[in-house]
């Protein structure tokens, strides 16, 4: 086992290779996403066109997370 210190936001790929002369063979890999947890949405506003229309919502997401983030309105 080993420990990697991740000092930058975004996606990082780590690989393990076996060195066999004269070539290297890929053994395994790992993708790690580093970032901020999402803030709680603020200023949520929804508008619906008529009684049968689909609502359209907007909100302030807060700080940048640097990772893939999905928001769901319930």
N, C-alpha and C positions, 0 to 999 in steps of 0.2 A: 504494500500500500504506500501511498505518497500523499502529500498535501500540496495544493497549488494555491498561491495567493493571487486573487483576481483583483486588480487595482483599477480597472476601467469598465465603464458601462458597455453593454451590448452583448453580442453572441461570441463565445470563445469555443474553439474546438481543440480538444486534447487527444492525442493518439499514442498508442503503445506499439512499438515496432520491435521485431526480433531481428537482430543483425546476424546474418549468415553470409559469410564471404562468398561471392562478391556483391550480394544484393541485400536489401532490407525488405522484410515482409511485414505488412500491416497485420497486427494481431487484434486490436480493438480500438474503440474510440468513444468519445463522450462530448456532447455539446452542452454548454452551460450558458444560460442567459443571466446577466447581472444587471440590476437596476434598483429603482425605488419602488416600494409598495404604492399602489394607487391611493390618492387622496379620496375622501368621500366627496361625491359630486355636490356642487353648490349651484344655486340659482336654476333649479330644474323648472322647465316650462314646457307644457304640452298644449297643442292646439288640435282640435278635431273638426273636420269639415262636415257638418250635419250630424244626424244621429247614427248613420250607418258608415261614416267615413273612418279611415284609419288615422289614429293619432300620430302627430309628428312632434317629437320631443327634442329639446336642446338642453344642454347643461354645460357648466364650466368644469372641466376635468381636473383642474389643479395642476400640480407640477408634472413635468415630463417623467415618465417611468423608465424609459429606455428598454422596456420589455413589451412583449405582445400582451395587450390588455383588452378585455372584452367587457363592455358595460351592458347591463340588462335592466330595463324598466319594468317593475312589477306593480 
